[in-house]
Amino acid sequence: MFHYIFEDEAEFDDFSLEDLKKLEASLGVKLPESYVNLMKVHNGGTLAYSVLRSGRVPDGEVEITDLRGIDLEEGIGETNYLIEEWGMEKGLVIISGDGNYWLALDYRKHTGNEPPVVYIEEDTDEKPKQVAKTFELFLKKLEKPEEDDFDIEYEDDDEDDIIYTKEEFEQLVKEGKSDIEIANCFYQFASMDCDISWFVELAIKAMKAKITDNLPYGIGEEVLTKLNETPKEDWPIELLDELANEFIGFVDSNGFANPGVIKYGKKIKRKIGM
């Protein structure tokens, strides 16, 4: 019924009834029927209807980038790990968020399968705030972002496009000074015909260099793009496994693990079957 809220393909494969029972047992809850039915149609992913308006969120409006799907190790299956890692209260089931905010089903005082949905703002002393009485009502509140309606003229767009050589890409990663240019290089070469082993090796070097806290997101997206555009028989499995471990072991400049970055490592491992 609500599958239209998603933008891209489902993040996870279909799940079985046995998978669902195992997950609910590990979380100690009974998931909302509306959530389970939605995940049967589209098991997690990026949202097209991503705006949540509420007087209980900062500035009255927040963007919910994705909804976590049903998976034993990822998606909402990461809840127990996230609760412990981020010091959140037990009884929450995380359905979205990356550390800047969390969205959760709140079972702390609820024993049925229709808990309220709460918003948790990180780095504040604010307690979780209820934004919907049920998951289904939460879905009904989601809106599409408004598109900017500006008439902007662009002249000589092609003159502004920078094409990097392999040597320039290698030098930028070696120097580790410009995260924007490095991200642009990964974006450029992800869709170009180039040696995937060389591409993954540069990704490993960039991850090891810990240039900025944000760069791993760009690297992760472009590595996945590269894999989607490269025949599986050409994938450098050992290098990809090494890269996946870099994502999984990544800590930011404050010494914290980042679930958003770790997710890329798990996705790569799932793709290569490790």
C-alpha positions as CSV (number, residue, x, y, z in Angstrom):
1,M,0.0,0.0,0.0
2,F,2.8,2.4,0.9
3,H,5.5,1.1,-1.5
4,Y,5.4,4.4,-3.4
5,I,7.3,6.1,-0.6
6,F,10.5,4.4,-1.8
7,E,12.8,5.9,-4.5
8,D,15.1,3.0,-5.6
9,E,15.2,-0.8,-5.5
10,A,14.8,-2.6,-2.2
11,E,18.0,-2.7,-0.1
12,F,17.5,-6.3,1.0
13,D,16.3,-9.6,-0.5
14,D,13.0,-11.1,0.4
15,F,12.8,-12.6,3.9
16,S,11.1,-15.8,5.0
17,L,8.7,-16.3,7.9
18,E,11.4,-18.1,9.7
19,D,13.7,-15.1,9.3
20,L,11.0,-12.8,10.6
21,K,10.5,-15.0,13.7
22,K,14.2,-15.1,14.4
23,L,14.5,-11.3,14.1
24,E,11.6,-10.7,16.4
25,A,13.0,-13.1,18.9
26,S,16.4,-11.4,18.9
27,L,14.7,-8.0,19.4
28,G,12.2,-9.3,21.9
29,V,9.2,-7.6,20.1
30,K,6.4,-8.2,17.7
31,L,6.8,-5.9,14.7
32,P,3.9,-3.8,13.4
33,E,1.8,-5.6,10.7
34,S,2.0,-2.5,8.5
35,Y,5.8,-2.5,8.7
36,V,6.1,-6.2,7.9
37,N,3.6,-6.0,5.0
38,L,5.5,-3.0,3.5
39,M,8.8,-4.8,3.8
40,K,7.3,-7.8,2.0
41,V,6.8,-5.5,-1.0
42,H,9.9,-3.4,-0.7
43,N,12.4,-4.5,1.9
44,G,14.0,-1.2,3.0
45,G,15.8,1.5,1.0
46,T,16.0,5.1,0.1
47,L,12.9,7.2,0.5
48,A,11.3,9.4,-2.2
49,Y,8.7,10.6,0.4
50,S,11.3,11.7,2.9
51,V,10.0,14.8,4.6
52,L,8.4,14.5,8.1
53,R,6.7,17.5,9.5
54,S,6.0,17.6,13.2
55,G,6.1,20.1,16.0
56,R,8.3,17.6,17.9
57,V,11.3,17.7,15.5
58,P,13.9,20.4,15.0
59,D,12.5,23.4,13.0
60,G,9.3,21.5,12.6
61,E,10.6,19.4,9.7
62,V,13.2,16.7,9.2
63,E,14.3,14.6,6.3
64,I,14.2,10.8,6.8
65,T,16.6,9.5,4.2
66,D,15.7,5.8,4.4
67,L,13.8,3.0,6.1
68,R,15.7,0.0,7.4
69,G,14.5,-3.3,6.1
70,I,14.1,-6.8,7.6
71,D,17.4,-8.6,7.8
72,L,19.0,-10.7,10.5
73,E,22.3,-8.8,10.6
74,E,21.6,-5.5,8.9
75,G,18.6,-3.3,8.6
76,I,16.6,-3.4,11.9
77,G,18.7,-6.4,12.7
78,E,21.5,-4.0,13.7
79,T,19.3,-2.5,16.5
80,N,20.9,-4.3,19.5
81,Y,24.3,-3.2,18.3
82,L,23.3,0.4,17.7
83,I,21.5,0.6,21.1
84,E,24.7,-0.5,22.9
85,E,27.1,1.5,20.7
86,W,25.2,4.8,20.9
87,G,24.0,4.4,24.5
88,M,20.3,4.5,23.7
89,E,17.6,3.0,25.9
90,K,16.6,-0.6,25.5
91,G,13.1,-1.2,24.1
92,L,13.7,0.9,20.9
93,V,13.9,-0.7,17.5
94,I,15.8,1.5,15.1
95,I,14.1,1.9,11.7
96,S,16.2,4.8,10.4
97,G,19.1,7.1,11.2
98,D,22.8,7.4,10.9
99,G,24.0,9.0,14.2
100,N,22.8,12.5,13.5
101,Y,19.3,11.4,14.3
102,W,17.4,8.1,15.0
103,L,13.9,7.1,14.2
104,A,12.6,4.1,16.2
105,L,9.6,2.0,17.1
106,D,9.2,2.6,20.9
107,Y,8.5,-0.6,22.8
108,R,9.8,0.8,26.2
109,K,6.3,1.0,27.6
110,H,4.4,-0.9,24.8
111,T,3.8,-4.6,24.8
112,G,1.7,-5.0,21.6
113,N,2.7,-4.8,18.0
114,E,1.6,-1.2,17.3
115,P,4.2,0.9,19.2
116,P,4.5,4.6,18.6
117,V,7.3,6.0,16.4
118,V,9.8,8.3,18.1
119,Y,12.4,10.7,16.9
120,I,15.8,10.9,18.7
121,E,18.1,13.9,18.2
122,E,21.7,13.1,18.8
123,D,24.1,15.3,20.8
124,T,21.3,16.7,22.9
125,D,19.8,15.9,26.3
126,E,16.3,15.7,24.7
127,K,14.4,12.5,25.3
128,P,12.9,10.5,22.4
129,K,9.8,12.4,21.0
130,Q,6.8,10.7,19.7
131,V,6.0,11.7,16.1
132,A,3.3,9.2,15.3
133,K,1.0,6.9,17.4
134,T,1.7,4.0,15.0
135,F,4.0,3.1,12.2
136,E,1.1,3.3,9.6
137,L,0.3,6.8,10.8
138,F,4.0,7.7,10.4
139,L,3.9,6.5,6.8
140,K,0.9,8.7,6.1
141,K,2.8,11.7,7.4
142,L,5.7,11.3,4.9
143,E,5.8,13.9,2.1
144,K,7.8,14.4,-1.0
145,P,10.4,17.2,-0.8
146,E,9.5,20.4,-2.5
147,E,11.5,21.1,-5.6
148,D,13.1,24.5,-6.0
149,D,11.4,26.3,-8.8
150,F,14.1,28.6,-10.0
151,D,14.9,29.6,-13.6
152,I,18.7,29.4,-13.6
153,E,20.7,29.8,-16.7
154,Y,24.0,27.9,-17.0
155,E,26.5,28.9,-19.6
156,D,29.4,26.9,-20.9
157,D,28.7,24.0,-18.5
158,D,31.1,21.8,-20.3
159,E,34.0,24.2,-19.6
160,D,33.5,23.6,-15.8
161,D,33.8,19.8,-16.0
162,I,37.1,18.6,-14.8
163,I,38.4,15.3,-16.2
164,Y,41.0,13.7,-14.1
165,T,43.8,11.4,-15.3
166,K,44.7,8.2,-13.5
167,E,47.9,9.8,-12.4
168,E,46.1,12.8,-11.0
169,F,43.7,10.5,-9.1
170,E,46.6,8.6,-7.6
171,Q,48.4,11.8,-6.6
172,L,45.3,13.2,-4.9
173,V,44.9,10.1,-2.8
174,K,48.6,10.1,-2.0
175,E,48.5,13.7,-0.8
176,G,45.1,13.4,0.9
177,K,44.5,17.1,0.9
178,S,41.3,17.6,-1.1
179,D,38.5,15.3,-0.2
180,I,36.2,17.0,-2.7
181,E,38.5,16.3,-5.6
182,I,39.1,12.8,-4.4
183,A,35.4,12.2,-4.2
184,N,35.0,13.6,-7.7
185,C,37.7,11.2,-8.9
186,F,35.9,8.2,-7.5
187,Y,32.7,9.4,-9.1
188,Q,34.4,9.8,-12.5
189,F,36.2,6.5,-12.6
190,A,33.3,4.5,-11.1
191,S,31.5,4.7,-14.5
192,M,34.7,4.7,-16.7
193,D,36.4,1.7,-18.2
194,C,39.3,1.2,-15.9
195,D,41.1,-1.6,-14.0
196,I,38.7,-2.4,-11.1
197,S,41.6,-3.8,-9.0
198,W,43.4,-0.4,-9.4
199,F,40.2,1.4,-8.5
200,V,39.6,-0.7,-5.3
201,E,43.3,-0.3,-4.3
202,L,42.9,3.4,-4.4
203,A,39.7,3.1,-2.3
204,I,41.6,1.1,0.3
205,K,44.4,3.7,0.4
206,A,41.9,6.6,0.8
207,M,40.1,4.7,3.6
208,K,43.3,4.0,5.4
209,A,44.3,7.7,5.1
210,K,41.2,8.8,7.0
211,I,41.2,12.1,5.1
212,T,37.8,13.3,6.4
213,D,34.8,11.7,8.2
214,N,32.6,12.3,5.2
215,L,34.7,10.9,2.4
216,P,33.9,7.2,3.1
217,Y,30.3,7.8,2.1
218,G,31.4,8.9,-1.3
219,I,33.9,6.0,-1.7
220,G,31.3,3.5,-0.6
221,E,28.6,4.7,-3.1
222,E,31.1,4.7,-6.0
223,V,32.6,1.3,-5.2
224,L,29.0,-0.2,-5.2
225,T,28.4,1.6,-8.5
226,K,31.6,0.1,-9.9
227,L,30.6,-3.4,-8.8
228,N,27.2,-3.0,-10.5
229,E,28.9,-2.0,-13.7
230,T,31.6,-4.7,-13.7
231,P,31.0,-8.4,-14.4
232,K,31.2,-10.4,-11.2
233,E,33.9,-12.7,-12.6
234,D,36.2,-9.7,-12.9
235,W,35.8,-8.6,-9.2
236,P,39.1,-8.7,-7.1
237,I,37.5,-10.6,-4.2
238,E,40.5,-10.4,-1.8
239,L,40.9,-6.6,-2.4
240,L,37.2,-6.1,-1.9
241,D,37.2,-8.1,1.3
242,E,40.1,-5.9,2.5
243,L,38.2,-2.8,1.6
244,A,35.0,-4.0,3.3
245,N,37.1,-4.5,6.5
246,E,38.2,-0.9,6.3
247,F,34.6,0.3,6.2
248,I,33.6,-2.0,9.0
249,G,36.6,-0.9,11.2
250,F,36.3,2.8,10.4
251,V,36.1,5.2,13.3
252,D,35.6,9.0,12.9
253,S,37.9,11.8,14.1
254,N,36.2,11.6,17.5
255,G,37.0,7.9,17.8
256,F,33.4,6.7,17.2
257,A,32.3,3.9,14.9
258,N,29.9,5.1,12.3
259,P,26.9,2.8,11.3
260,G,26.5,4.6,8.1
261,V,30.0,3.8,7.0
262,I,30.0,0.3,8.4
263,K,26.9,-0.4,6.3
264,Y,29.0,-0.1,3.1
265,G,31.4,-2.8,4.4
266,K,28.6,-5.2,5.1
267,K,27.1,-4.5,1.7
268,I,30.4,-5.3,-0.1
269,K,30.8,-8.5,1.9
270,R,27.3,-9.6,1.1
271,K,28.0,-8.9,-2.6
272,I,31.2,-11.0,-2.7
273,G,29.7,-13.7,-0.5
274,M,32.0,-13.3,2.5
